[in-house]
Amino acid sequence: MTRIVALGAGRMGRGIGQVFAYAGFGVDIVDFKPRAAADAERLRREALEEIAANLALLRELGVLDEAQRRAILGRVRVLPLAQAPAALAAADFAFEGVTETLEAKRDALARACAHLRPEAIIASTTSSFLADALAGLVERPQRFLNAHFLNPAYLIPLVELSPAKSTAEDSVAALRTLLESAGKVVVRCAPSPGFIVPRLQAAAMNEAARLVEEGVASAQDVDRAVRAGFGPRYAAMGLCEFIDYGGLDILYYASSSMARALQAPRYEPPAIVQRLMQEGKRGAREGEGLYDWRGRDMAEYQRALVGRYVALFRHLGLLAPPGAPR
């Protein structure tokens, strides 16, 4: 059976352990720091208690029953450093989640490679280092890539895979298959600071703080706007799809206007939007934009889109019933 090792017994290691145990895999969470026996045992108990508490909450919410909770917890081992060699030698996949410093990554990856089998795949869960910067620290770098989980890892479905230039496509495919078998939604991105989601959310969070700073709205009203508008809209559609659906021309003129009005060059439309505008590829209306809409049944697309909105707003308690005549 496929065996998973999470290197590091902190928040990410515990989250990854729960992800794969929930999906039916055996998982070893390895504390990769030397500790006194009493400290190692205390950390082991804390890690298992945290995972048990998460699972208990899922049980209370009706996601699983007590028998499933016990079975999942039984698939997780938290091991001290002394047991790392045996755990790594048995691993098919190793997820490195140690401290976000190059020194810690270099040390962990070197020690892991000393025990992993040649065919075992290694993924770093880093949010700070590009895959190309870490691949050189790994023996047989063709088996290495970044796998960026979003916290809490056991709940958020998305994992961003970012291969290095040296990563073999077979390694990417194998890790994607593993993650998808564990219920994850996998996207691929080139090595770039911020991956996809952190880069998008940094822009959005900074802008939210600026709105409060400038006195445009209170923090409470900014968040109400996100929960009732911004968030559900892009959960149902996605940003690129929304650009095409509304029309690149709307984005182009609105963002250009805001850049001038706010004297903020960050709002200027990027080169790809300007180029598509010049080429007359303004989205769904013209059949091409960031997506290719040609041959799409737009009536069926509209029906499905409204259906997603209705389901989402109903779930969030934001779908108002029809009003009676007044």
N, C-alpha and C positions, 0 to 999 in steps of 0.2 A: 504494500500500500504506500501511496505517496506520503512522504514525511516532510514536515515543514519545520524550519528553525527560525525563530526571531532572535536576533542578536541584540541584547539590551533589554532589561526588564523594567524600563520606564513606561511612560504613557503610551508611546507608539508600539513598543513590543507587546504590551498587554492587549492593546486594541487589535493588533494583527493576530495574536494568539486567539482571541475570541472570534475573530472573523472566520478563521479556518476551522476551529473546533466546532463552531456553529454549523459549518458546511459539511462536517463529518470527517475531517482530517485529524490525524494525530499531530500535535504541536508541542515543540519544546521551546520554551522561552528561556534563553540562556543569559544569566547575569554575567556580563563579560568583564566585571571588575573584581580584582582580588579583595576579599573581605574576611574578617574573622568569622568563625563558624556561627556564632550567635547572631552576628549582623546579617549573614547570608540567610539564615533561617527566618529572621524577622522580615527581610525583604520578600522571601518566598511567600510567607503568610499574607503580607500586605497585598502582593500581586494577586494571589488567588482570591482574597477577600474582595478586592475591587472587581474582579471579573464576576465573582459570585453575586455581588450586589447589582451589577449591570444586568445579569441574567434574571435576577429576582424581579427587577423592575420590568423587564420584558414579559415575564410571567404575569405580573399584576396587570399589564396592559393587554393581555390576551394573545401575545405573539407566540408563546410556547407554554407547555404545561410543566408540571413539576418533574415528571419522568424525563422529559427532554432537557430540562435545566440540569438535572444531575448527570445525564449522559454527556452533555456538552462539557461541563466542568471536568468530567472524568477523562476527557481527551486532551487536557492541558497539563503539562508538567512545567514547573519552574525549577531550573537547575542552576547550581552554583558553578563557578568557573572551572572547578576541578572536573566536572562532568561534561564540559564543552567538547573535548576531542571526540568522545564517543557519539555525542548527539550530532555533531557536524559530519562525522564519517557516515552516518546513516541518512543524512538529509538529501532530499532531491531539490529543494529550493531553500535558500537562506535569504532572509530579509534583514539587512543591517539598519539598526535604528539607534545608534549610539549618539553621544553628544555632537552637536553641530560645530565641530572644529576639524580642520584638516588633519591635525595631529591625531585626534581620536579616530577619525575615519581610516587614516593610514594604518594605525596600529590594529584596529579591529579587522580590516580587510586582509592584512598580512597574516594575522593569526588564524583567521577563518580559512584562508586558502591553504594553510599548512595541514588542514585536516579534511577539508571537503574533497569529495571524489571529483575527478576531472570533468565529468559531465554535469555536475550539479550547477544550477543556475544561481547567480548572486544578484540581488537587487538592493540598491540603497533607497531608503525612504526619505532621503534628504530633501529639504525645501530650500537649501542654500547653495549647493554645489552642482554644477553641470556634470552630466554623465561623462563627457570627454575629460574632465579634470580628475575624475575618480577611476576611470577605466585603467589608467596606467598603474594604479596601485594593486591591480588584481592579476593573478596568474591566469593565463588564457582569457584575456579581456573580451573575447568574442562571446563569452557567456554572461557578461555584465551589462546591466542597464539600471536606470532609475525607475522606481515605482512610487509615485507620490500619492499617498493616501490623504484624505481630508479628515480631520478630527471632528467628532469621534469616529475613529476608523470602523468600529463595529456597526455604526448606523449609516454613515454617508456612503451611498453606493459607488461614487466615482473614484476611479484610480487613474492617474495620468502617467502613462508610460512614456519615457524619454530615452531612447537608445543612444549610445555613443556611436561615433563613426566606425568604431571597431566591432560593434555588436553584431552578431550573426542574426539573420532573419529567423532562423530556427529557434533561437533563444527568445526573441520577441514573441513569436507565435506560441511557444510553450508556456510562457508566463501569461500571455493573454488568455489562453485556454484554461489555465489554472484559476485565474482570477474570475473569469466568467463562470466557471463551474462553482465558484463560491458565491455567486450572485452579484458580482461587481459589474458596473458599467465601465468599460475601458475605453479611453481615448489615447491617441498618440500625438506627441508633439516633439518638435526638434529641440535639441539642447538650447534653451534660452532662459534668461533670468525670469523667474516668476511663473514658469510653466504657463498654464492657461488660466485656471481659476484664481490663483493668488494675484496674477497681473490684473485681471478684471476687477477683483474685489478691492485691490489697493486703490485703483482709480475711483471706484464707487464710494469707498469708505472715506477717502480724503475729501471727496466732493461733499459728502454728507457733513463732515466736520466743518468744512468751509461755509456751508449754508447756516450752520449754527453760529459760527464765528462772525459772519457778516450780518447776523440778525435777520436773515431772510425768514427763518422759521425756528421754532423750538425743536429740541431734540425729540420730544414726544411726537410732534407733528411730522417731522422727517420720517420717523419710524412708522407712523400710521400710514403715511404715503407709500412707504416701501411695502408694508404688509398687505395693503389693499390695492396697490397698483403696480408698482415696479416689479416686486417679487413674483406675483402670480402671472403677470404678463409674460415674463421671460421664462417662467417655468413651463408655460403652455407652448411657447413658440421657440425660444432661443434668440439670441441677439442678431445673428446674421440673417436668420429667416425673417425676423421682424423688419430689418432694414429693407430687404427685397419686397416684402409684403406691402409695406407702406410706401416704398419707392425711395431709391437712392437720392433722388432729387430733393425729397423732403429733408433727409439727413443733411445733404450738402448745403442747402440754403439755411436751414435752422442752425446748424453748427457754425457756419460762416458768420451768421448774424450774431450769435452769442459770443463768438471770438472777438468781434468788433465792440459789441456793447459792454462786455466785461473786461475788455482789453486783456484777454487771456488766450494766448496762442495755442494752449493745450486743446482748445475746442476746434481748431481748424481741421477740416476733413482731411483724412490721410490721402496719400497719392493714389491708392487703388480706387477710392471713391471718385476722385477727380478724373482718373483715366476712364472708368466705366461710364461716367457722365458724358465725356467727350465721344465715346463710342456708341452712345445711345442705348446702353445696356443698363436700364434704370430699375430693373427688378421684375416682379411678376407680370406687370402690365405689358412689358416689351418681350417677355419670355426669357430674358437673361439678366443676370446681375451677379451677385456673389454665388447664387445657385443657377442651375439650368432648369428653367420652368417649362421648356418646350414640351408639348405633348401631355402636359399635366391637366387632369380634369379639375378645373378650378372650382366648379360648383361642389364637387365631392370634397375637395380640400377645405372649402369654407365650412361645409357641414361638420367635418371632423374637428376643425379648429374650434368652432362654437361649442361642440360637444365637450371638448377638453376644458374650455373655460367654464362651462356650466358645472361639470363634475368637480372642478377644482374649487370654484367659489361656493358651491353647495357644501363641500367638505369643510371649508374654512368658515362656514356660517355667514358668508357675505352675499348670498343670493337672496335678494329681497323678493317676497311673494307679490303677485299682482295686487294692485290696490283696488278697492271698491270705489264706485262713483261717489264724488263728494258734492 
